[in-house]
Amino acid sequence: MNGTLNKVMLIGHLGDDVKMHYFEGGNCIGRFPLATNEVYINKQTNEKIASTEWHNLVVRNKAAEICEKYLSKGDKIYIEGRIKSRQWQAEDGTTKYTTEIQVTEFTFLTTKKEVEGIKMPQNLEAKTATFEAPNTATPENDLPF
């Protein structure tokens, strides 16, 4: 290990629907804003203060397609990923900068489809962008002795 770590974990609400961008060769990315909220009490005024932080999220390929299909504005999601900054030249010649969260794993916490009474299929309720190892458990009737 080289002594560095770039890992982000967020739970928040989508600020907009997933916007998809498709490329030649079949690859795609999905982009959406995620809002995280912080509420605290100002000790001097005893006033309740609410603060919202916005994060630009990017998901790729199959994960992007899953997010587009099942998520919409207002849904709550847990994500893991890494921070990535990039720059580009705008049409007017100025240099633009942005910081994004490159999503590597996600779990749907609540979706509007669930709230409206349309239950998602069981195998998609906790869909993540990573793959799990197959179940290699020994059958009950196959005792090792």
Salt bridges, closest charged atoms under 4 A:
ASP16 OD2 - LYS19 NZ 3.44
GLU80 OE1 - LYS7 NZ 3.13
GLU100 OE2 - ARG31 NH1 2.48
GLU100 OE2 - ARG86 NH2 2.97
GLU125 OE2 - LYS119 NZ 3.30
